[in-house]
Amino acid sequence: MTDHSTYEFLRHLADSWGLLAMFVIFLVLALWPFRPGAKARNHEAANVIFEDQNDGE
């Protein structure tokens, strides 16, 4: 393989499978907070700023 064909191969790989991989990762991260068991953790994370420092003691 010459340098030019290696570059073309890697570019084609990044353009096709790289784009697909990034899209799948985006979907997973975007939908992660909406999974069935996440409601309690999301509620806790949303309200942590309203807790006083002495509330946990």
C-alpha positions as CSV (number, residue, x, y, z in Angstrom):
1,M,0.0,0.0,0.0
2,T,1.3,3.4,-0.8
3,D,0.9,6.4,1.4
4,H,-1.9,7.8,-0.8
5,S,-4.0,4.6,-0.7
6,T,-3.5,4.3,3.1
7,Y,-4.7,7.9,3.5
8,E,-7.7,7.3,1.2
9,F,-8.6,4.1,3.1
10,L,-8.4,5.8,6.5
11,R,-10.4,8.8,5.2
12,H,-13.1,6.5,3.9
13,L,-13.2,4.6,7.1
14,A,-13.5,7.8,9.2
15,D,-16.1,9.2,6.9
16,S,-18.4,6.2,7.1
17,W,-17.8,4.1,10.2
18,G,-16.4,7.0,12.3
19,L,-19.6,9.1,11.6
20,L,-21.8,6.1,12.5
21,A,-19.8,5.5,15.7
22,M,-20.1,9.2,16.8
23,F,-23.8,9.1,16.0
24,V,-24.4,6.0,18.1
25,I,-22.4,7.5,21.0
26,F,-24.4,10.7,20.8
27,L,-27.7,8.7,20.9
28,V,-26.6,6.8,24.0
29,L,-25.5,9.9,25.8
30,A,-28.6,11.8,24.9
31,L,-31.0,9.0,26.0
32,W,-29.1,8.0,29.1
33,P,-31.0,10.2,31.5
34,F,-34.3,8.9,30.2
35,R,-33.6,5.2,31.1
36,P,-36.1,3.5,33.4
37,G,-34.1,3.4,36.6
38,A,-32.7,7.0,36.4
39,K,-35.6,9.0,37.8
40,A,-34.4,9.0,41.5
41,R,-30.8,9.9,40.6
42,N,-32.0,12.7,38.2
43,H,-34.2,14.1,40.9
44,E,-31.4,14.0,43.4
45,A,-29.0,15.7,41.0
46,A,-31.5,18.4,40.1
47,N,-32.2,19.3,43.8
48,V,-28.7,19.0,45.3
49,I,-28.1,22.7,44.9
50,F,-31.0,23.5,47.1
51,E,-29.8,21.5,50.1
52,D,-28.1,23.2,53.0
53,Q,-24.6,22.0,53.9
54,N,-25.9,21.0,57.4
55,D,-28.9,19.0,56.1
56,G,-26.8,15.8,55.8
57,E,-25.7,15.9,59.4
